[in-house]
Amino acid sequence: MKAGNNTVVKITYQLRTEPNGDIMDAADETHPFSFLFGHSNVLDGFEKNLEGLIAGNQFNFELSAENGYGEYDEEAVVHLDKSVFSVDGVVQDDMLFIGNIVPLQDQHGNPFQGRVVDIAGDKVTIDLNHPFAGKPLFFNGVVLEVREANPVELEHGHVHEHGDHSHH
Ligand code: ZN
């Protein structure tokens, strides 16, 4: 079976942001990555490069930043009062260190994440860009399995494996 819309594709992969750079993310045969093709679970460009592959095929491709996590946005670096990170009036200093990923909320209460890039006095600088924003993505890996999605997976829009459908 070929990878395409409404199939479940199981792969190993390695992700680098430079051709021979460090591995930034990976899935191996012990803990492979499965996704439901055609349901926006992965980057469009990622799917395009896997479309038509069958079990045993290797892949090796590059996505531009534009087709990856987008260009780096200088405007998405914000300066906040440390008091934003208070619980019951106490600033949570233990989460405010450079490089830490911190939880935030927009004005509608929707959660999102940012990365602490600077701390000065009672101000914290948070970078809201995705860690891979502005970077090309170099993927390689192997297709382990392609199967038809079952009706429940299609209804939910994601893969169910290892019997873990207790989540909803
Ligand atoms: Zn589900």
Backbone and ligand atoms as CSV (ligand in chain L), in Angstrom:
chain,resi,resn,atom,element,x,y,z
A,1,MET,N,N,0.844,-1.202,0.000
A,1,MET,CA,C,0.000,0.000,0.000
A,1,MET,C,C,0.879,1.251,0.000
A,2,LYS,N,N,0.467,2.231,-0.776
A,2,LYS,CA,C,1.240,3.482,-0.873
A,2,LYS,C,C,0.756,4.516,0.138
A,3,ALA,N,N,1.700,5.263,0.685
A,3,ALA,CA,C,1.353,6.360,1.597
A,3,ALA,C,C,0.533,7.398,0.837
A,4,GLY,N,N,-0.582,7.783,1.411
A,4,GLY,CA,C,-1.446,8.786,0.791
A,4,GLY,C,C,-2.608,9.073,1.721
A,5,ASN,N,N,-3.525,9.897,1.245
A,5,ASN,CA,C,-4.639,10.315,2.098
A,5,ASN,C,C,-5.359,9.129,2.732
A,6,ASN,N,N,-5.634,9.253,4.029
A,6,ASN,CA,C,-6.390,8.270,4.802
A,6,ASN,C,C,-5.656,6.947,5.004
A,7,THR,N,N,-4.332,6.971,4.840
A,7,THR,CA,C,-3.530,5.836,5.290
A,7,THR,C,C,-2.815,6.236,6.580
A,8,VAL,N,N,-2.435,5.199,7.344
A,8,VAL,CA,C,-1.590,5.418,8.523
A,8,VAL,C,C,-0.177,5.007,8.147
A,9,VAL,N,N,0.742,5.936,8.288
A,9,VAL,CA,C,2.123,5.735,7.860
A,9,VAL,C,C,3.004,5.667,9.103
A,10,LYS,N,N,3.764,4.569,9.196
A,10,LYS,CA,C,4.670,4.395,10.338
A,10,LYS,C,C,6.108,4.509,9.831
A,11,ILE,N,N,6.863,5.384,10.445
A,11,ILE,CA,C,8.223,5.657,9.951
A,11,ILE,C,C,9.225,5.762,11.109
A,12,THR,N,N,10.500,5.602,10.740
A,12,THR,CA,C,11.580,6.138,11.572
A,12,THR,C,C,12.024,7.421,10.890
A,13,TYR,N,N,12.572,8.360,11.649
A,13,TYR,CA,C,13.121,9.551,11.004
A,13,TYR,C,C,14.176,10.192,11.891
A,14,GLN,N,N,14.997,10.982,11.254
A,14,GLN,CA,C,15.913,11.877,11.947
A,14,GLN,C,C,15.724,13.256,11.345
A,15,LEU,N,N,15.725,14.265,12.193
A,15,LEU,CA,C,15.579,15.647,11.739
A,15,LEU,C,C,16.826,16.433,12.132
A,16,ARG,N,N,17.406,17.104,11.146
A,16,ARG,CA,C,18.518,18.019,11.379
A,16,ARG,C,C,18.150,19.385,10.823
A,17,THR,N,N,18.756,20.433,11.341
A,17,THR,CA,C,18.528,21.771,10.786
A,17,THR,C,C,19.758,22.250,10.016
A,18,GLU,N,N,20.786,21.389,9.934
A,18,GLU,CA,C,21.924,21.597,9.035
A,18,GLU,C,C,22.206,20.232,8.420
A,19,PRO,N,N,22.734,20.210,7.154
A,19,PRO,CA,C,22.861,18.929,6.448
A,19,PRO,C,C,23.572,17.837,7.257
A,20,ASN,N,N,24.650,18.167,7.937
A,20,ASN,CA,C,25.338,17.154,8.732
A,20,ASN,C,C,25.385,17.549,10.200
A,21,GLY,N,N,24.363,18.308,10.607
A,21,GLY,CA,C,24.339,18.821,11.975
A,21,GLY,C,C,23.831,17.798,12.982
A,22,ASP,N,N,23.660,18.262,14.200
A,22,ASP,CA,C,23.151,17.408,15.267
A,22,ASP,C,C,21.719,16.977,14.956
A,23,ILE,N,N,21.341,15.812,15.460
A,23,ILE,CA,C,19.956,15.347,15.336
A,23,ILE,C,C,19.110,16.133,16.334
A,24,MET,N,N,18.104,16.852,15.809
A,24,MET,CA,C,17.262,17.704,16.657
A,24,MET,C,C,16.005,16.976,17.134
A,25,ASP,N,N,15.616,15.954,16.378
A,25,ASP,CA,C,14.422,15.195,16.728
A,25,ASP,C,C,14.529,13.870,15.978
A,26,ALA,N,N,13.953,12.819,16.541
A,26,ALA,CA,C,14.100,11.511,15.898
A,26,ALA,C,C,13.061,10.532,16.416
A,27,ALA,N,N,12.817,9.491,15.615
A,27,ALA,CA,C,12.015,8.343,16.042
A,27,ALA,C,C,12.727,7.121,15.488
A,28,ASP,N,N,12.987,6.121,16.340
A,28,ASP,CA,C,13.688,4.923,15.862
A,28,ASP,C,C,12.725,3.743,15.801
A,29,GLU,N,N,13.247,2.560,15.450
A,29,GLU,CA,C,12.364,1.404,15.255
A,29,GLU,C,C,11.706,0.953,16.552
A,30,THR,N,N,12.334,1.249,17.669
A,30,THR,CA,C,11.741,0.891,18.960
A,30,THR,C,C,10.546,1.790,19.276
A,31,HIS,N,N,10.671,3.052,18.919
A,31,HIS,CA,C,9.589,4.013,19.135
A,31,HIS,C,C,9.330,4.775,17.840
A,32,PRO,N,N,8.763,4.076,16.849
A,32,PRO,CA,C,8.524,4.739,15.558
A,32,PRO,C,C,7.431,5.796,15.672
A,33,PHE,N,N,7.336,6.590,14.614
A,33,PHE,CA,C,6.338,7.654,14.566
A,33,PHE,C,C,5.260,7.252,13.564
A,34,SER,N,N,3.988,7.280,13.988
A,34,SER,CA,C,2.875,6.978,13.097
A,34,SER,C,C,1.986,8.204,12.974
A,35,PHE,N,N,1.506,8.437,11.789
A,35,PHE,CA,C,0.573,9.559,11.630
A,35,PHE,C,C,-0.476,9.217,10.583
A,36,LEU,N,N,-1.624,9.860,10.707
A,36,LEU,CA,C,-2.723,9.712,9.754
A,36,LEU,C,C,-2.505,10.722,8.632
A,37,PHE,N,N,-2.280,10.185,7.441
A,37,PHE,CA,C,-1.926,11.015,6.281
A,37,PHE,C,C,-3.138,11.831,5.818
A,38,GLY,N,N,-2.907,13.123,5.543
A,38,GLY,CA,C,-3.961,13.956,4.952
A,38,GLY,C,C,-4.876,14.616,5.967
A,39,HIS,N,N,-4.490,14.613,7.247
A,39,HIS,CA,C,-5.337,15.218,8.275
A,39,HIS,C,C,-4.595,16.284,9.086
A,40,SER,N,N,-3.621,16.934,8.445
A,40,SER,CA,C,-2.912,18.058,9.061
A,40,SER,C,C,-2.235,17.697,10.388
A,41,ASN,N,N,-1.831,16.432,10.531
A,41,ASN,CA,C,-1.107,16.041,11.742
A,41,ASN,C,C,0.382,16.344,11.634
A,42,VAL,N,N,0.864,16.481,10.414
A,42,VAL,CA,C,2.278,16.810,10.188
A,42,VAL,C,C,2.347,17.922,9.140
A,43,LEU,N,N,3.520,18.471,8.931
A,43,LEU,CA,C,3.702,19.535,7.948
A,43,LEU,C,C,3.299,19.047,6.552
A,44,ASP,N,N,2.619,19.918,5.790
A,44,ASP,CA,C,2.210,19.571,4.419
A,44,ASP,C,C,3.400,19.107,3.583
A,45,GLY,N,N,4.494,19.835,3.688
A,45,GLY,CA,C,5.678,19.504,2.896
A,45,GLY,C,C,6.244,18.149,3.255
A,46,PHE,N,N,6.085,17.778,4.511
A,46,PHE,CA,C,6.532,16.460,4.975
A,46,PHE,C,C,5.709,15.380,4.282
A,47,GLU,N,N,4.391,15.544,4.271
A,47,GLU,CA,C,3.517,14.565,3.603
A,47,GLU,C,C,3.811,14.474,2.109
A,48,LYS,N,N,3.998,15.626,1.474
A,48,LYS,CA,C,4.235,15.614,0.016
A,48,LYS,C,C,5.437,14.745,-0.328
A,49,ASN,N,N,6.454,14.788,0.545
A,49,ASN,CA,C,7.673,14.029,0.270
A,49,ASN,C,C,7.527,12.542,0.560
A,50,LEU,N,N,6.515,12.177,1.340
A,50,LEU,CA,C,6.314,10.757,1.659
A,50,LEU,C,C,5.240,10.120,0.786
A,51,GLU,N,N,4.449,10.961,0.104
A,51,GLU,CA,C,3.324,10.447,-0.679
A,51,GLU,C,C,3.819,9.430,-1.717
A,52,GLY,N,N,3.135,8.289,-1.771
A,52,GLY,CA,C,3.460,7.270,-2.769
A,52,GLY,C,C,4.501,6.267,-2.318
A,53,LEU,N,N,5.146,6.507,-1.174
A,53,LEU,CA,C,6.155,5.559,-0.695
A,53,LEU,C,C,5.471,4.332,-0.097
A,54,ILE,N,N,6.214,3.214,-0.095
A,54,ILE,CA,C,5.709,1.966,0.489
A,54,ILE,C,C,6.692,1.483,1.546
A,55,ALA,N,N,6.245,0.504,2.339
A,55,ALA,CA,C,7.096,-0.040,3.400
A,55,ALA,C,C,8.446,-0.455,2.823
A,56,GLY,N,N,9.495,-0.102,3.505
A,56,GLY,CA,C,10.852,-0.424,3.068
A,56,GLY,C,C,11.533,0.721,2.344
A,57,ASN,N,N,10.762,1.662,1.824
A,57,ASN,CA,C,11.361,2.810,1.128
A,57,ASN,C,C,12.078,3.723,2.123
A,58,GLN,N,N,13.208,4.253,1.684
A,58,GLN,CA,C,13.899,5.276,2.474
A,58,GLN,C,C,13.521,6.646,1.938
A,59,PHE,N,N,13.649,7.639,2.786
A,59,PHE,CA,C,13.436,9.016,2.316
A,59,PHE,C,C,14.524,9.917,2.873
A,60,ASN,N,N,14.741,10.992,2.133
A,60,ASN,CA,C,15.802,11.930,2.481
A,60,ASN,C,C,15.461,13.211,1.733
A,61,PHE,N,N,14.999,14.238,2.430
A,61,PHE,CA,C,14.579,15.459,1.743
A,61,PHE,C,C,14.777,16.658,2.645
A,62,GLU,N,N,14.720,17.821,2.001
A,62,GLU,CA,C,14.885,19.078,2.727
A,62,GLU,C,C,13.621,19.912,2.552
A,63,LEU,N,N,13.164,20.543,3.635
A,63,LEU,CA,C,12.090,21.531,3.549
A,63,LEU,C,C,12.687,22.894,3.862
A,64,SER,N,N,12.323,23.894,3.069
A,64,SER,CA,C,12.744,25.260,3.387
A,64,SER,C,C,12.042,25.693,4.675
A,65,ALA,N,N,12.568,26.738,5.304
A,65,ALA,CA,C,11.918,27.263,6.511
A,65,ALA,C,C,10.462,27.613,6.213
A,66,GLU,N,N,10.238,28.169,5.021
A,66,GLU,CA,C,8.882,28.569,4.615
A,66,GLU,C,C,7.933,27.369,4.615
A,67,ASN,N,N,8.428,26.222,4.154
A,67,ASN,CA,C,7.612,25.004,4.131
A,67,ASN,C,C,7.728,24.207,5.425
A,68,GLY,N,N,8.556,24.696,6.328
A,68,GLY,CA,C,8.701,24.054,7.632
A,68,GLY,C,C,7.885,24.810,8.667
A,69,TYR,N,N,8.584,25.407,9.640
A,69,TYR,CA,C,7.872,26.090,10.721
A,69,TYR,C,C,7.816,27.603,10.529
A,70,GLY,N,N,8.039,28.056,9.289
A,70,GLY,CA,C,7.872,29.470,8.982
A,70,GLY,C,C,9.140,30.261,9.217
A,71,GLU,N,N,9.129,31.480,8.694
A,71,GLU,CA,C,10.276,32.364,8.868
A,71,GLU,C,C,10.323,32.851,10.308
A,72,TYR,N,N,11.497,33.213,10.751
A,72,TYR,CA,C,11.659,33.757,12.088
A,72,TYR,C,C,11.040,35.152,12.137
A,73,ASP,N,N,10.189,35.409,13.136
A,73,ASP,CA,C,9.470,36.680,13.238
A,73,ASP,C,C,10.019,37.494,14.405
A,74,GLU,N,N,10.740,38.577,14.049
A,74,GLU,CA,C,11.330,39.428,15.093
A,74,GLU,C,C,10.258,40.002,16.023
A,75,GLU,N,N,9.038,40.177,15.473
A,75,GLU,CA,C,7.943,40.760,16.255
A,75,GLU,C,C,7.429,39.801,17.325
A,76,ALA,N,N,7.787,38.517,17.153
A,76,ALA,CA,C,7.277,37.506,18.088
A,76,ALA,C,C,8.219,37.325,19.280
A,77,VAL,N,N,8.982,38.376,19.578
A,77,VAL,CA,C,9.811,38.375,20.780
A,77,VAL,C,C,9.240,39.456,21.691
A,78,VAL,N,N,8.754,39.056,22.856
A,78,VAL,CA,C,8.004,39.984,23.701
A,78,VAL,C,C,8.688,40.151,25.056
A,79,HIS,N,N,8.475,41.336,25.631
A,79,HIS,CA,C,9.029,41.639,26.949
A,79,HIS,C,C,7.878,41.676,27.944
A,80,LEU,N,N,7.960,40.861,28.955
A,80,LEU,CA,C,6.869,40.733,29.918
A,80,LEU,C,C,7.381,41.008,31.328
A,81,ASP,N,N,6.459,41.458,32.194
A,81,ASP,CA,C,6.778,41.537,33.620
A,81,ASP,C,C,6.853,40.121,34.197
A,82,LYS,N,N,7.807,39.944,35.100
A,82,LYS,CA,C,7.893,38.629,35.749
A,82,LYS,C,C,6.573,38.254,36.423
A,83,SER,N,N,5.799,39.286,36.799
A,83,SER,CA,C,4.549,39.016,37.523
A,83,SER,C,C,3.567,38.208,36.685
A,84,VAL,N,N,3.772,38.190,35.335
A,84,VAL,CA,C,2.922,37.365,34.472
A,84,VAL,C,C,3.025,35.901,34.897
A,85,PHE,N,N,4.200,35.553,35.453
A,85,PHE,CA,C,4.446,34.152,35.831
A,85,PHE,C,C,4.247,33.945,37.326
A,86,SER,N,N,3.173,34.558,37.835
A,86,SER,CA,C,2.862,34.419,39.261
A,86,SER,C,C,1.771,33.385,39.460
A,87,VAL,N,N,1.891,32.662,40.540
A,87,VAL,CA,C,0.812,31.795,40.990
A,87,VAL,C,C,0.483,32.227,42.406
A,88,ASP,N,N,-0.755,32.610,42.632
A,88,ASP,CA,C,-1.178,33.136,43.946
A,88,ASP,C,C,-0.277,34.284,44.397
A,89,GLY,N,N,0.100,35.154,43.457
A,89,GLY,CA,C,0.881,36.338,43.800
A,89,GLY,C,C,2.375,36.101,43.973
A,90,VAL,N,N,2.828,34.859,43.765
A,90,VAL,CA,C,4.258,34.555,43.921
A,90,VAL,C,C,4.858,34.252,42.551
A,91,VAL,N,N,5.890,35.039,42.166
A,91,VAL,CA,C,6.555,34.801,40.881
A,91,VAL,C,C,7.242,33.434,40.915
A,92,GLN,N,N,6.982,32.644,39.847
A,92,GLN,CA,C,7.552,31.287,39.790
A,92,GLN,C,C,8.964,31.358,39.203
A,93,ASP,N,N,9.904,31.823,40.040
A,93,ASP,CA,C,11.277,32.046,39.571
A,93,ASP,C,C,11.926,30.769,39.039
A,94,ASP,N,N,11.499,29.616,39.552
A,94,ASP,CA,C,12.178,28.380,39.128
A,94,ASP,C,C,11.894,28.038,37.670
A,95,MET,N,N,10.864,28.647,37.054
A,95,MET,CA,C,10.647,28.398,35.622
A,95,MET,C,C,11.283,29.483,34.750
A,96,LEU,N,N,11.792,30.534,35.402
A,96,LEU,CA,C,12.351,31.645,34.625
A,96,LEU,C,C,13.866,31.526,34.529
A,97,PHE,N,N,14.289,30.671,33.595
A,97,PHE,CA,C,15.715,30.607,33.274
A,97,PHE,C,C,15.859,30.507,31.766
A,98,ILE,N,N,16.989,30.963,31.268
A,98,ILE,CA,C,17.170,31.083,29.824
A,98,ILE,C,C,17.107,29.712,29.157
A,99,GLY,N,N,16.289,29.640,28.115
A,99,GLY,CA,C,16.128,28.398,27.374
A,99,GLY,C,C,14.891,27.622,27.783
A,100,ASN,N,N,14.316,27.967,28.937
A,100,ASN,CA,C,13.147,27.206,29.384
A,100,ASN,C,C,11.911,27.542,28.547
A,101,ILE,N,N,11.093,26.513,28.315
A,101,ILE,CA,C,9.815,26.686,27.611
A,101,ILE,C,C,8.753,26.948,28.667
A,102,VAL,N,N,8.053,28.059,28.531
A,102,VAL,CA,C,7.076,28.438,29.554
A,102,VAL,C,C,5.665,28.509,28.952
A,103,PRO,N,N,4.664,28.168,29.763
A,103,PRO,CA,C,3.282,28.223,29.293
A,103,PRO,C,C,2.731,29.649,29.385
A,104,LEU,N,N,1.987,30.039,28.370
A,104,LEU,CA,C,1.355,31.361,28.343
A,104,LEU,C,C,-0.091,31.199,27.897
A,105,GLN,N,N,-0.856,32.269,28.034
A,105,GLN,CA,C,-2.237,32.274,27.556
A,105,GLN,C,C,-2.488,33.563,26.793
A,106,ASP,N,N,-3.267,33.472,25.718
A,106,ASP,CA,C,-3.667,34.713,25.053
A,106,ASP,C,C,-4.890,35.293,25.767
A,107,GLN,N,N,-5.408,36.417,25.238
A,107,GLN,CA,C,-6.501,37.106,25.947
A,107,GLN,C,C,-7.781,36.285,25.973
A,108,HIS,N,N,-7.839,35.226,25.142
A,108,HIS,CA,C,-9.016,34.362,25.154
A,108,HIS,C,C,-8.797,33.117,26.008
A,109,GLY,N,N,-7.648,33.050,26.667
A,109,GLY,CA,C,-7.379,31.906,27.530
A,109,GLY,C,C,-6.808,30.703,26.807
A,110,ASN,N,N,-6.483,30.873,25.505
A,110,ASN,CA,C,-5.904,29.753,24.771
A,110,ASN,C,C,-4.432,29.590,25.136
A,111,PRO,N,N,-4.001,28.368,25.468
A,111,PRO,CA,C,-2.606,28.167,25.868
A,111,PRO,C,C,-1.651,28.183,24.673
A,112,PHE,N,N,-0.475,28.712,24.872
A,112,PHE,CA,C,0.617,28.563,23.910
A,112,PHE,C,C,1.927,28.611,24.689
A,113,GLN,N,N,3.027,28.446,23.972
A,113,GLN,CA,C,4.312,28.334,24.648
A,113,GLN,C,C,5.297,29.354,24.118
A,114,GLY,N,N,6.241,29.726,24.965
A,114,GLY,CA,C,7.333,30.595,24.550
A,114,GLY,C,C,8.610,30.127,25.215
A,115,ARG,N,N,9.741,30.660,24.713
A,115,ARG,CA,C,11.052,30.259,25.235
A,115,ARG,C,C,11.709,31.470,25.878
A,116,VAL,N,N,12.166,31.330,27.104
A,116,VAL,CA,C,12.835,32.421,27.813
A,116,VAL,C,C,14.186,32.674,27.136
A,117,VAL,N,N,14.418,33.926,26.671
A,117,VAL,CA,C,15.705,34.234,26.036
A,117,VAL,C,C,16.501,35.266,26.822
A,118,ASP,N,N,15.847,36.002,27.734
A,118,ASP,CA,C,16.604,36.962,28.550
A,118,ASP,C,C,15.799,37.282,29.810
A,119,ILE,N,N,16.541,37.591,30.864
A,119,ILE,CA,C,15.925,37.989,32.128
A,119,ILE,C,C,16.723,39.176,32.640
A,120,ALA,N,N,16.023,40.276,32.953
A,120,ALA,CA,C,16.715,41.464,33.461
A,120,ALA,C,C,15.788,42.154,34.452
A,121,GLY,N,N,16.239,42.261,35.705
A,121,GLY,CA,C,15.404,42.879,36.725
A,121,GLY,C,C,14.092,42.150,36.851
A,122,ASP,N,N,12.993,42.910,36.744
A,122,ASP,CA,C,11.687,42.242,36.860
A,122,ASP,C,C,11.059,41.991,35.487
A,123,LYS,N,N,11.899,42.014,34.434
A,123,LYS,CA,C,11.416,41.765,33.071
A,123,LYS,C,C,11.960,40.444,32.531
A,124,VAL,N,N,11.120,39.795,31.730
A,124,VAL,CA,C,11.519,38.556,31.074
A,124,VAL,C,C,11.289,38.736,29.580
A,125,THR,N,N,12.256,38.330,28.755
A,125,THR,CA,C,12.077,38.363,27.313
A,125,THR,C,C,11.747,36.950,26.844
A,126,ILE,N,N,10.634,36.849,26.122
A,126,ILE,CA,C,10.132,35.552,25.668
A,126,ILE,C,C,10.092,35.541,24.143
A,127,ASP,N,N,10.669,34.484,23.562
A,127,ASP,CA,C,10.620,34.289,22.115
A,127,ASP,C,C,9.485,33.318,21.809
A,128,LEU,N,N,8.490,33.818,21.064
A,128,LEU,CA,C,7.311,33.006,20.763
A,128,LEU,C,C,7.462,32.219,19.461
A,129,ASN,N,N,8.590,32.426,18.766
A,129,ASN,CA,C,8.807,31.670,17.533
A,129,ASN,C,C,8.970,30.177,17.848
A,130,HIS,N,N,8.522,29.349,16.913
A,130,HIS,CA,C,8.807,27.922,17.030
A,130,HIS,C,C,10.332,27.737,17.046
A,131,PRO,N,N,10.837,26.772,17.831
A,131,PRO,CA,C,12.299,26.586,17.891
A,131,PRO,C,C,12.944,26.383,16.524
A,132,PHE,N,N,12.193,25.850,15.557
A,132,PHE,CA,C,12.750,25.611,14.230
A,132,PHE,C,C,12.361,26.707,13.226
A,133,ALA,N,N,11.752,27.788,13.690
A,133,ALA,CA,C,11.411,28.889,12.780
A,133,ALA,C,C,12.679,29.427,12.133
A,134,GLY,N,N,12.585,29.739,10.852
A,134,GLY,CA,C,13.712,30.316,10.135
A,134,GLY,C,C,14.772,29.312,9.744
A,135,LYS,N,N,14.534,28.032,10.036
A,135,LYS,CA,C,15.550,27.018,9.743
A,135,LYS,C,C,15.050,26.030,8.696
A,136,PRO,N,N,15.934,25.637,7.769
A,136,PRO,CA,C,15.558,24.546,6.877
A,136,PRO,C,C,15.539,23.247,7.666
A,137,LEU,N,N,14.745,22.302,7.209
A,137,LEU,CA,C,14.599,21.023,7.902
A,137,LEU,C,C,15.092,19.904,6.991
A,138,PHE,N,N,16.012,19.104,7.502
A,138,PHE,CA,C,16.565,17.978,6.735
A,138,PHE,C,C,16.084,16.690,7.384
A,139,PHE,N,N,15.191,15.986,6.667
A,139,PHE,CA,C,14.636,14.736,7.188
A,139,PHE,C,C,15.228,13.547,6.435
A,140,ASN,N,N,15.520,12.482,7.163
A,140,ASN,CA,C,15.780,11.195,6.517
A,140,ASN,C,C,15.166,10.112,7.388
A,141,GLY,N,N,14.879,8.970,6.772
A,141,GLY,CA,C,14.286,7.884,7.545
A,141,GLY,C,C,13.830,6.760,6.638
A,142,VAL,N,N,13.034,5.865,7.209
A,142,VAL,CA,C,12.557,4.677,6.505
A,142,VAL,C,C,11.056,4.506,6.784
A,143,VAL,N,N,10.317,4.153,5.750
A,143,VAL,CA,C,8.902,3.807,5.936
A,143,VAL,C,C,8.838,2.370,6.447
A,144,LEU,N,N,8.246,2.168,7.605
A,144,LEU,CA,C,8.150,0.821,8.190
A,144,LEU,C,C,6.860,0.135,7.786
A,145,GLU,N,N,5.788,0.906,7.683
A,145,GLU,CA,C,4.481,0.298,7.413
A,145,GLU,C,C,3.535,1.352,6.852
A,146,VAL,N,N,2.688,0.939,5.928
A,146,VAL,CA,C,1.573,1.781,5.483
A,146,VAL,C,C,0.324,0.909,5.540
A,147,ARG,N,N,-0.690,1.389,6.228
A,147,ARG,CA,C,-1.942,0.618,6.309
A,147,ARG,C,C,-3.123,1.563,6.140
A,148,GLU,N,N,-4.284,0.969,5.848
A,148,GLU,CA,C,-5.504,1.760,5.787
A,148,GLU,C,C,-5.883,2.234,7.183
A,149,ALA,N,N,-6.329,3.452,7.297
A,149,ALA,CA,C,-6.839,3.936,8.587
A,149,ALA,C,C,-8.177,3.270,8.855
A,150,ASN,N,N,-8.461,3.033,10.137
A,150,ASN,CA,C,-9.787,2.477,10.450
A,150,ASN,C,C,-10.795,3.620,10.613
A,151,PRO,N,N,-12.097,3.281,10.600
A,151,PRO,CA,C,-13.129,4.347,10.620
A,151,PRO,C,C,-13.027,5.281,11.813
A,152,VAL,N,N,-12.647,4.740,12.979
A,152,VAL,CA,C,-12.558,5.596,14.171
A,152,VAL,C,C,-11.397,6.581,14.030
A,153,GLU,N,N,-10.305,6.114,13.483
A,153,GLU,CA,C,-9.170,7.012,13.253
A,153,GLU,C,C,-9.560,8.140,12.297
A,154,LEU,N,N,-10.297,7.780,11.247
A,154,LEU,CA,C,-10.711,8.805,10.281
A,154,LEU,C,C,-11.652,9.809,10.934
A,155,GLU,N,N,-12.525,9.311,11.814
A,155,GLU,CA,C,-13.465,10.191,12.488
A,155,GLU,C,C,-12.727,11.141,13.443
A,156,HIS,N,N,-11.738,10.587,14.174
A,156,HIS,CA,C,-10.985,11.400,15.138
A,156,HIS,C,C,-9.924,12.270,14.471
A,157,GLY,N,N,-9.495,11.860,13.280
A,157,GLY,CA,C,-8.453,12.630,12.596
A,157,GLY,C,C,-7.049,12.363,13.099
A,158,HIS,N,N,-6.850,11.229,13.803
A,158,HIS,CA,C,-5.504,10.872,14.245
A,158,HIS,C,C,-5.394,9.367,14.459
A,159,VAL,N,N,-4.166,8.919,14.630
A,159,VAL,CA,C,-3.879,7.488,14.750
A,159,VAL,C,C,-4.231,6.978,16.138
A,160,HIS,N,N,-4.777,5.760,16.178
A,160,HIS,CA,C,-4.936,5.030,17.438
A,160,HIS,C,C,-4.043,3.808,17.374
A,161,GLU,N,N,-3.104,3.695,18.290
A,161,GLU,CA,C,-2.261,2.506,18.308
A,161,GLU,C,C,-2.037,2.047,19.729
A,162,HIS,N,N,-1.579,0.823,19.863
A,162,HIS,CA,C,-1.307,0.223,21.174
A,162,HIS,C,C,-2.574,0.270,22.046
A,163,GLY,N,N,-3.744,0.251,21.409
A,163,GLY,CA,C,-5.002,0.226,22.145
A,163,GLY,C,C,-5.274,1.452,22.978
A,164,ASP,N,N,-4.595,2.544,22.669
A,164,ASP,CA,C,-4.774,3.730,23.537
A,164,ASP,C,C,-5.885,4.637,23.013
A,165,HIS,N,N,-7.131,4.157,23.031
A,165,HIS,CA,C,-8.223,5.043,22.650
A,165,HIS,C,C,-9.008,5.505,23.862
A,166,SER,N,N,-8.382,5.491,25.032
A,166,SER,CA,C,-9.086,5.955,26.222
A,166,SER,C,C,-9.074,7.483,26.305
A,167,HIS,N,N,-8.278,8.133,25.437
A,167,HIS,CA,C,-8.120,9.587,25.571
A,167,HIS,C,C,-9.394,10.352,25.223
A,168,HIS,N,N,-10.308,9.736,24.442
A,168,HIS,CA,C,-11.583,10.402,24.204
A,168,HIS,C,C,-12.569,9.474,23.533
L,1,ZN,ZN,ZN,-8.808,9.489,19.062
